[in-house]
């Protein structure tokens, strides 16, 4: 299989709130904002993109809309981002109203500093910085 590019797609219920979060709070560059059509896409780096897609539309495409959406479950996906100066980013995001599930913490086993928070759709987002 030869893959030209790839991006992560998150399925969300409130696409407007999530798109605003990724654009205004995380400052990701919007590539496509089609909120009324249930789609938004952001460039994180030149080679990394994340898109938002309305959950209901995806379930209709897959014919799974009759199935329940799992609630109160452990995370099944996480958007993990390699960053520089995690402490500064942490303080900027806190000032923007982001609540962290785990503040910057050193993981000595992997020589990383990590922090975790959630977007408006409850998707886990992790930030990590090598401690070297």
ZADO-1210 file (C-alpha; in nm, 4 decimals, padded with zeros to 6 digits):
<atoms>
<atom x="00.0000" y="00.0000" z="00.0000" code="UNK" pos="1"/>
<atom x="00.1422" y="00.3364" z="-00.0995" code="UNK" pos="2"/>
<atom x="00.0033" y="00.6278" z="00.0993" code="UNK" pos="3"/>
<atom x="00.0461" y="00.9851" z="-00.0231" code="UNK" pos="4"/>
<atom x="-00.0734" y="01.1575" z="00.2908" code="UNK" pos="5"/>
<atom x="-00.2894" y="01.1014" z="00.5940" code="UNK" pos="6"/>
<atom x="-00.4722" y="01.2994" z="00.8564" code="UNK" pos="7"/>
<atom x="-00.6701" y="01.2318" z="01.1683" code="UNK" pos="8"/>
<atom x="-01.0470" y="01.2731" z="01.1509" code="UNK" pos="9"/>
<atom x="-01.2415" y="01.3276" z="01.4719" code="UNK" pos="10"/>
<atom x="-01.6144" y="01.2561" z="01.4819" code="UNK" pos="11"/>
<atom x="-01.7982" y="01.5222" z="01.6800" code="UNK" pos="12"/>
<atom x="-02.1547" y="01.6240" z="01.7613" code="UNK" pos="13"/>
<atom x="-02.1074" y="02.0010" z="01.7898" code="UNK" pos="14"/>
<atom x="-01.8845" y="02.0835" z="01.4964" code="UNK" pos="15"/>
<atom x="-01.9153" y="02.4602" z="01.5413" code="UNK" pos="16"/>
<atom x="-01.7861" y="02.4504" z="01.8998" code="UNK" pos="17"/>
<atom x="-01.5043" y="02.2115" z="01.8105" code="UNK" pos="18"/>
<atom x="-01.3998" y="02.4113" z="01.5037" code="UNK" pos="19"/>
<atom x="-01.3916" y="02.7281" z="01.7109" code="UNK" pos="20"/>
<atom x="-01.1799" y="02.5514" z="01.9756" code="UNK" pos="21"/>
<atom x="-00.9231" y="02.4235" z="01.7241" code="UNK" pos="22"/>
<atom x="-00.9051" y="02.7590" z="01.5455" code="UNK" pos="23"/>
<atom x="-00.9307" y="03.0095" z="01.8305" code="UNK" pos="24"/>
<atom x="-00.7846" y="02.8252" z="02.1292" code="UNK" pos="25"/>
<atom x="-00.5268" y="02.5915" z="01.9741" code="UNK" pos="26"/>
<atom x="-00.4560" y="02.8370" z="01.6891" code="UNK" pos="27"/>
<atom x="-00.4556" y="02.5680" z="01.4189" code="UNK" pos="28"/>
<atom x="-00.4728" y="02.7016" z="01.0626" code="UNK" pos="29"/>
<atom x="-00.8133" y="02.6312" z="00.9009" code="UNK" pos="30"/>
<atom x="-00.7891" y="02.4679" z="00.5583" code="UNK" pos="31"/>
<atom x="-01.1630" y="02.4114" z="00.5137" code="UNK" pos="32"/>
<atom x="-01.4484" y="02.5391" z="00.7284" code="UNK" pos="33"/>
<atom x="-01.7782" y="02.3965" z="00.6061" code="UNK" pos="34"/>
<atom x="-01.9598" y="02.4014" z="00.9385" code="UNK" pos="35"/>
<atom x="-02.3065" y="02.3924" z="00.7812" code="UNK" pos="36"/>
<atom x="-02.2026" y="02.0804" z="00.5859" code="UNK" pos="37"/>
<atom x="-02.0515" y="01.9154" z="00.8938" code="UNK" pos="38"/>
<atom x="-01.6823" y="01.9374" z="00.8046" code="UNK" pos="39"/>
<atom x="-01.3757" y="02.1353" z="00.9095" code="UNK" pos="40"/>
<atom x="-01.0079" y="02.0731" z="00.8470" code="UNK" pos="41"/>
<atom x="-00.7001" y="02.2267" z="01.0068" code="UNK" pos="42"/>
<atom x="-00.3303" y="02.2236" z="00.9300" code="UNK" pos="43"/>
<atom x="-00.1187" y="02.1595" z="01.2378" code="UNK" pos="44"/>
<atom x="00.2120" y="02.1396" z="01.0526" code="UNK" pos="45"/>
<atom x="00.2976" y="02.1206" z="00.6810" code="UNK" pos="46"/>
<atom x="00.2559" y="01.7436" z="00.6966" code="UNK" pos="47"/>
<atom x="-00.0056" y="01.6984" z="00.9705" code="UNK" pos="48"/>
<atom x="-00.3757" y="01.7791" z="00.9472" code="UNK" pos="49"/>
<atom x="-00.6764" y="01.7130" z="01.1650" code="UNK" pos="50"/>
<atom x="-01.0337" y="01.7221" z="01.0429" code="UNK" pos="51"/>
<atom x="-01.3688" y="01.7312" z="01.2177" code="UNK" pos="52"/>
<atom x="-01.6685" y="01.5465" z="01.0769" code="UNK" pos="53"/>
<atom x="-02.0194" y="01.5449" z="01.2145" code="UNK" pos="54"/>
<atom x="-02.0690" y="01.2130" z="01.3971" code="UNK" pos="55"/>
<atom x="-02.4300" y="01.1700" z="01.2803" code="UNK" pos="56"/>
<atom x="-02.3324" y="01.1942" z="00.9145" code="UNK" pos="57"/>
<atom x="-02.0567" y="00.9354" z="00.9552" code="UNK" pos="58"/>
<atom x="-02.2973" y="00.6985" z="01.1288" code="UNK" pos="59"/>
<atom x="-02.5433" y="00.7430" z="00.8417" code="UNK" pos="60"/>
<atom x="-02.2716" y="00.6637" z="00.5864" code="UNK" pos="61"/>
<atom x="-02.1788" y="00.3487" z="00.7797" code="UNK" pos="62"/>
<atom x="-02.5440" y="00.2662" z="00.8574" code="UNK" pos="63"/>
<atom x="-02.4716" y="00.2567" z="01.2321" code="UNK" pos="64"/>
<atom x="-02.6989" y="00.5401" z="01.3449" code="UNK" pos="65"/>
<atom x="-02.9243" y="00.2878" z="01.5202" code="UNK" pos="66"/>
<atom x="-02.6372" y="00.1973" z="01.7568" code="UNK" pos="67"/>
<atom x="-02.5690" y="00.3874" z="02.0790" code="UNK" pos="68"/>
<atom x="-02.2761" y="00.6233" z="02.1178" code="UNK" pos="69"/>
<atom x="-02.0606" y="00.4905" z="02.4030" code="UNK" pos="70"/>
<atom x="-02.0658" y="00.7178" z="02.7073" code="UNK" pos="71"/>
<atom x="-01.8676" y="00.6983" z="03.0293" code="UNK" pos="72"/>
<atom x="-01.6044" y="00.4806" z="02.8661" code="UNK" pos="73"/>
<atom x="-01.2299" y="00.4940" z="02.8658" code="UNK" pos="74"/>
<atom x="-01.0738" y="00.6923" z="02.5840" code="UNK" pos="75"/>
<atom x="-01.0523" y="00.5135" z="02.2502" code="UNK" pos="76"/>
<atom x="-00.8468" y="00.7736" z="02.0680" code="UNK" pos="77"/>
<atom x="-00.6118" y="01.0540" z="02.1538" code="UNK" pos="78"/>
<atom x="-00.4677" y="01.3327" z="01.9446" code="UNK" pos="79"/>
<atom x="-00.1063" y="01.3499" z="02.0650" code="UNK" pos="80"/>
<atom x="00.1067" y="01.6490" z="01.9670" code="UNK" pos="81"/>
<atom x="00.4844" y="01.6935" z="01.9996" code="UNK" pos="82"/>
<atom x="00.5431" y="02.0499" z="02.1196" code="UNK" pos="83"/>
<atom x="00.8239" y="02.2765" z="02.2317" code="UNK" pos="84"/>
<atom x="00.8050" y="02.4647" z="02.5641" code="UNK" pos="85"/>
<atom x="00.5158" y="02.2708" z="02.7130" code="UNK" pos="86"/>
<atom x="00.5030" y="02.4858" z="03.0241" code="UNK" pos="87"/>
<atom x="00.4400" y="02.8052" z="02.8240" code="UNK" pos="88"/>
<atom x="00.1740" y="02.6334" z="02.6128" code="UNK" pos="89"/>
<atom x="00.0093" y="02.5013" z="02.9283" code="UNK" pos="90"/>
<atom x="-00.0146" y="02.8532" z="03.0745" code="UNK" pos="91"/>
<atom x="-00.1458" y="03.0008" z="02.7457" code="UNK" pos="92"/>
<atom x="-00.4157" y="02.7347" z="02.7197" code="UNK" pos="93"/>
<atom x="-00.5151" y="02.7746" z="03.0857" code="UNK" pos="94"/>
<atom x="-00.5542" y="03.1494" z="03.0261" code="UNK" pos="95"/>
<atom x="-00.7760" y="03.0638" z="02.7269" code="UNK" pos="96"/>
<atom x="-01.0025" y="02.8612" z="02.9596" code="UNK" pos="97"/>
<atom x="-00.8756" y="02.5094" z="02.8886" code="UNK" pos="98"/>
<atom x="-00.9102" y="02.2689" z="03.1822" code="UNK" pos="99"/>
<atom x="-00.6366" y="02.0089" z="03.1962" code="UNK" pos="100"/>
<atom x="-00.7054" y="01.6474" z="03.2946" code="UNK" pos="101"/>
<atom x="-00.3349" y="01.6190" z="03.3736" code="UNK" pos="102"/>
<atom x="-00.1061" y="01.9229" z="03.4072" code="UNK" pos="103"/>
<atom x="00.2537" y="01.9054" z="03.2816" code="UNK" pos="104"/>
<atom x="00.4052" y="01.5985" z="03.4418" code="UNK" pos="105"/>
<atom x="00.7446" y="01.4387" z="03.3956" code="UNK" pos="106"/>
<atom x="00.7430" y="01.0820" z="03.2691" code="UNK" pos="107"/>
<atom x="01.0959" y="00.9756" z="03.3599" code="UNK" pos="108"/>
<atom x="01.0538" y="00.6272" z="03.2134" code="UNK" pos="109"/>
<atom x="01.0227" y="00.7740" z="02.8620" code="UNK" pos="110"/>
<atom x="01.2133" y="01.1014" z="02.9285" code="UNK" pos="111"/>
<atom x="00.9067" y="01.3099" z="02.8414" code="UNK" pos="112"/>
<atom x="00.7018" y="01.5877" z="02.9907" code="UNK" pos="113"/>
<atom x="00.3309" y="01.5347" z="02.9154" code="UNK" pos="114"/>
<atom x="-00.0015" y="01.7141" z="02.9700" code="UNK" pos="115"/>
<atom x="-00.3569" y="01.6177" z="02.8738" code="UNK" pos="116"/>
<atom x="-00.6830" y="01.8073" z="02.8120" code="UNK" pos="117"/>
<atom x="-01.0037" y="01.7625" z="02.6124" code="UNK" pos="118"/>
<atom x="-01.1699" y="01.9432" z="02.3262" code="UNK" pos="119"/>
<atom x="-01.5445" y="02.0337" z="02.3354" code="UNK" pos="120"/>
<atom x="-01.6290" y="01.6864" z="02.1963" code="UNK" pos="121"/>
<atom x="-01.4374" y="01.5281" z="02.4885" code="UNK" pos="122"/>
<atom x="-01.1547" y="01.4045" z="02.2618" code="UNK" pos="123"/>
<atom x="-00.8361" y="01.3523" z="02.4589" code="UNK" pos="124"/>
<atom x="-00.5510" y="01.5763" z="02.3451" code="UNK" pos="125"/>
<atom x="-00.2014" y="01.5129" z="02.4718" code="UNK" pos="126"/>
<atom x="00.0995" y="01.7393" z="02.4523" code="UNK" pos="127"/>
<atom x="00.4480" y="01.6004" z="02.4951" code="UNK" pos="128"/>
<atom x="00.7966" y="01.7414" z="02.5023" code="UNK" pos="129"/>
<atom x="01.1189" y="01.5431" z="02.5240" code="UNK" pos="130"/>
<atom x="01.3106" y="01.6210" z="02.8452" code="UNK" pos="131"/>
<atom x="01.6519" y="01.6098" z="02.6782" code="UNK" pos="132"/>
</atoms>
